[in-house]
Each structure stands twice: as C-alpha cells, then as structure tokens.
C-alpha cells in the first residue's frame, strides 16, 4: 500500500479539524452550560432528593444553550464567504436544516411548558435530551468541517500580504523622508 505525502497531509488536516471540533464543543459545554452546572451543584447540596434531569432543565437552560451553539456553528458557516460558496448540496442542506430541527424541539418544548398546567415531564425531558444531542453532534461535525478547511492558511497568507504592504509603505515613507532631508 503506497501512501503519498499529499494524502497523508490531507488525512492529518481532517484529523486535526475533528480534534479541534471536539475540543471546541467540550469547552462550549463546560462554559456555556455554567448555569446548568451551578444549578446541579446547588440542588445537590440543598435538596439532593429532588435532583432529576427534569428539575435541573425545567427552566429551559439546556434548550437555550442548544439554540446558541447551533446558531453559532450555522453563522460561522454562512458568514464565511469561501465556505458558503464551496460545498455540496448536502453540506448546504445540513447547515440549514439542522438549525430548524433544533428550533422545532425548542418551540415544541415552549408550547408544552406554556400551555399545559400539567407538564408532561417525560416529554419535556426527551425534547431537552434530543435537542442537546442533536446540537452537540451538529457542533462537532460542523466545527470539524470548518476547522478542517484550514482557514488558518488563508489568514496567514493575508497577514503576510498585509505585512509586505506595511513594509513597502514604510520603505516609501523612509525614502521620501530621506529625499526631503537632502
């Protein structure tokens, strides 16, 4: 089996993108769900017998988080001119369909909570869980795709262009000052 240097670098770029996608998602879960973690710790110390998934998430903390993480990934894709133009119909559909799917879970949860005096705890918990799972999978896949497209190289190229432009400007300014001095 002959593995070329180009295919190895492409594979390495994809693995790097996936690992950055996982890392980004883990950090967002840790810090983005701080209200969830604080509420869980508070219930653990004050009322340990009342700890349940429903009691911790009944105020919608998880669903608002899922909307934020989903919209973050979606906006990163759609506002990046290079990535939004390049891609297959599948990518474009995935980056458009998933946010609407997560929003539908949030809307269903809101309707159930606001219209029902007797809240269906199991349905509410399931909507929370599915919205969270979908948004985490979407974040990992979406961010992995975005990171694997290696926007860093194009940013570095632009930075080098800017650097050479500034150096040229300084050189012209220095030459002009030198001519005026003589």
C-alpha positions as CSV (number, residue, x, y, z in Angstrom):
1,X,0.0,0.0,0.0
2,X,1.5,3.3,-1.2
3,X,0.5,6.4,0.8
4,X,1.6,9.6,-0.8
5,X,2.7,12.6,1.2
6,X,-0.3,14.6,-0.1
7,X,-2.9,12.1,1.0
8,X,-1.2,11.8,4.4
9,X,-1.3,15.6,4.8
10,X,-5.0,15.7,3.8
11,X,-5.7,12.9,6.3
12,X,-3.8,14.8,9.0
13,X,-5.7,18.0,8.2
14,X,-9.0,16.2,8.7
15,X,-7.9,14.6,12.0
16,X,-6.8,18.0,13.2
17,X,-10.1,19.5,12.2
18,X,-12.0,16.8,14.0
19,X,-9.9,17.1,17.2
20,X,-10.4,20.9,17.1
21,X,-14.2,20.4,16.7
22,X,-14.3,18.1,19.7
23,X,-12.2,20.5,21.8
24,X,-14.4,23.5,20.8
25,X,-17.5,21.5,21.7
26,X,-16.2,20.4,25.1
27,X,-15.2,23.9,26.0
28,X,-18.6,25.2,25.0
29,X,-20.4,22.6,27.0
30,X,-18.2,23.3,30.1
31,X,-18.5,27.1,30.0
32,X,-21.8,27.5,28.0
33,X,-23.7,25.4,30.5
34,X,-22.4,27.1,33.6
35,X,-25.9,27.8,34.8
36,X,-26.7,24.1,34.4
37,X,-23.7,23.1,36.5
38,X,-24.3,25.7,39.2
39,X,-28.0,24.6,39.4
40,X,-27.0,21.0,39.6
41,X,-24.5,21.7,42.4
42,X,-27.0,23.9,44.2
43,X,-29.6,21.1,44.1
44,X,-27.1,18.6,45.2
45,X,-26.2,20.5,48.3
46,X,-29.6,21.9,49.2
47,X,-32.1,19.3,48.1
48,X,-30.3,16.1,46.9
49,X,-33.6,14.1,46.8
50,X,-35.0,16.5,44.2
51,X,-32.2,16.0,41.6
52,X,-33.6,14.9,38.4
53,X,-33.0,15.8,34.8
54,X,-36.4,17.5,34.6
55,X,-35.8,19.6,37.7
56,X,-32.4,20.8,36.5
57,X,-33.6,21.6,33.0
58,X,-37.2,22.7,33.5
59,X,-36.3,26.4,33.2
60,X,-35.1,25.8,29.7
61,X,-31.4,26.3,30.3
62,X,-30.4,23.4,28.1
63,X,-32.7,24.4,25.2
64,X,-31.4,28.0,25.1
65,X,-27.9,26.6,25.1
66,X,-28.7,24.3,22.2
67,X,-30.0,27.2,20.2
68,X,-26.9,29.3,20.9
69,X,-24.5,26.5,20.0
70,X,-26.4,25.6,16.8
71,X,-26.7,29.2,15.6
72,X,-23.0,29.8,16.3
73,X,-22.0,26.9,14.1
74,X,-24.5,27.9,11.4
75,X,-23.4,31.5,11.3
76,X,-19.8,30.5,11.1
77,X,-20.6,28.5,8.0
78,X,-22.9,31.0,6.3
79,X,-20.9,34.1,7.0
80,X,-17.7,32.6,5.7
81,X,-17.8,33.6,2.0
82,X,-15.3,30.9,0.9
83,X,-17.0,28.0,2.7
84,X,-20.6,29.1,1.9
85,X,-19.8,29.0,-1.8
86,X,-17.8,25.8,-1.8
87,X,-19.7,22.7,-0.9
88,X,-22.2,20.2,-1.9
89,X,-25.9,20.3,-1.7
90,X,-25.6,18.0,1.4
91,X,-23.4,20.5,3.3
92,X,-25.6,23.4,2.4
93,X,-28.7,21.5,3.5
94,X,-27.1,20.2,6.7
95,X,-26.1,23.7,7.7
96,X,-29.6,25.0,7.0
97,X,-31.8,22.0,8.1
98,X,-30.2,21.2,11.5
99,X,-30.9,24.7,13.0
100,X,-34.5,24.4,12.0
101,X,-34.7,20.9,13.5
102,X,-33.2,22.1,16.8
103,X,-35.5,25.1,16.8
104,X,-38.5,22.9,16.3
105,X,-37.6,21.0,19.5
106,X,-37.3,24.3,21.4
107,X,-40.6,25.5,20.1
108,X,-42.3,22.3,20.9
109,X,-40.9,22.4,24.4
110,X,-42.0,26.0,24.8
111,X,-45.5,25.2,23.7
112,X,-45.8,22.2,26.0
113,X,-44.5,24.2,29.0
114,X,-46.6,27.3,28.4
115,X,-49.9,25.7,27.5
116,X,-50.0,22.8,29.9
117,X,-50.9,23.1,33.5
118,X,-49.9,19.5,34.0
119,X,-46.5,19.4,32.3
120,X,-45.5,16.1,30.8
121,X,-42.2,15.7,32.4
122,X,-41.1,12.7,30.3
123,X,-41.8,14.5,27.0
124,X,-40.1,17.7,28.3
125,X,-37.0,15.7,29.3
126,X,-36.9,13.9,26.0
127,X,-37.2,17.1,24.0
128,X,-34.3,18.5,26.1
129,X,-32.2,15.4,25.6
130,X,-32.8,15.2,21.8
131,X,-32.2,18.9,21.2
132,X,-29.0,18.7,23.2
133,X,-27.7,15.5,21.5
134,X,-28.5,16.9,18.0
135,X,-26.8,20.2,18.7
136,X,-23.7,18.5,20.1
137,X,-23.4,16.2,17.1
138,X,-24.0,19.2,14.8
139,X,-21.4,21.2,16.6
140,X,-18.8,18.5,16.5
141,X,-19.4,17.8,12.8
142,X,-19.9,21.4,11.8
143,X,-16.9,22.7,13.6
144,X,-14.7,19.8,12.4
145,X,-15.7,20.7,8.9
146,X,-15.0,24.4,9.4
147,X,-11.6,23.7,11.1
148,X,-10.6,21.1,8.5
149,X,-11.0,23.7,5.7
150,X,-7.9,25.3,7.2
151,X,-8.9,28.9,7.3
152,X,-5.6,29.5,9.2
153,X,-3.6,29.2,6.0
154,X,-5.6,31.8,4.1
155,X,-5.4,34.1,7.2
156,X,-1.7,33.6,7.3
157,X,-1.4,34.5,3.7
158,X,-3.5,37.6,4.2
159,X,-1.3,38.6,7.2
160,X,1.8,38.1,5.1
161,X,0.3,40.3,2.3
162,X,-0.5,43.0,4.9
163,X,3.0,42.8,6.4
164,X,4.6,43.2,3.0
165,X,2.3,46.1,2.2
166,X,3.2,47.8,5.5
167,X,6.9,47.2,4.9
168,X,6.6,48.8,1.4
169,X,4.7,51.7,2.9
170,X,7.5,52.3,5.5
171,X,10.1,52.0,2.8
172,X,8.4,54.6,0.7
173,X,8.0,56.9,3.7
174,X,11.6,56.4,4.6
175,X,12.7,57.1,1.0
176,X,10.5,60.2,0.9
177,X,11.9,61.5,4.2
178,X,15.5,60.8,3.0
179,X,14.9,62.8,-0.2
180,X,13.4,65.7,1.8
181,X,16.4,65.7,4.1
182,X,18.8,66.3,1.2
